[in-house]
């Protein structure tokens, strides 16, 4: 039966080809760094494709190898995220190319909800030091229609909605259809889990804040949710879901990037992930995304302009 990659027999054969590569064995045995491992994958990608491995298979095997070698060093952790950003920078039409995020709200959402959400996003963007601007787009007829298309009763198929926006780049006329990130506040629940307040992804540059009815009255929590969703839009998943461990950081009881977070503070591990991810994007695109560089010390934070 055909699957996501190829037929099962071919998948097993390609799995063996990948994991028999000398550089993969060296990485798993701790002989080379994660940075060199990732560089080799990029450098030898054409050779792997010549063995009939698909891009999806290469990404899958790469993730599997990274998951097998745990407890990355501090430098390996940073190198991994720089490589992730470098890879993401290949997309010439990516949402972040114009350094702009547009915020929209459905007509049933109060204006102050948008302002609280924008505050949450701006807080994290400022803390990271990224040169991204946020524009309040109010309500937009095209987006209202798109949300309704994926709404059944009081629940929104968020993934379907996000994919729709990705496939139809015209989400607003504010930027003359130039690439941009999109955040939408909707008076709905998530189809996947009614308890969720937001969903977002870096890849498509879309985030949705779910503020059904009385949720709109809790503005401080909406700001917290928005700042959490901004971590996803900026490239990382949940702190406690990452398969790779790095024992160079102190354990934390809470972090903004936790699946269920009760803090506005981002831990050092997740902060380094976002910083290095965007450094990788800068390196690949040649576009400057940082306003300034932060140097953290145990006592205070210095800014280098």
Secondary structure, 3 states (H helix, E strand, C coil): CCCCCCCHHHHHHHHHHHHCCHHHHHHHCCCCCHHHHHHHHHHCHHHHHHCCCCHHHHHHHHHHHHHHCCCCCHHHHHHHHHHHHHHHCCCCCCHHHHCEEEEEECCCCCHHHHHHHHHHHHHHHHHHCECCEEEECCCCHHHHHHHHHCEECCEECHHHHHHHHHHCCCCCCCCCCCCCEEEEEECCEECCCCCCCEEEECCCCEEEEECCHHHHHCHHHHHHHHHHHHHHHCCCCCHHHCCCCCCCCCCCCCCCCCCCCCCCCCCHHHHHHHHHHHHHHHHHHCCCCECCEEEECCCCEEEEC
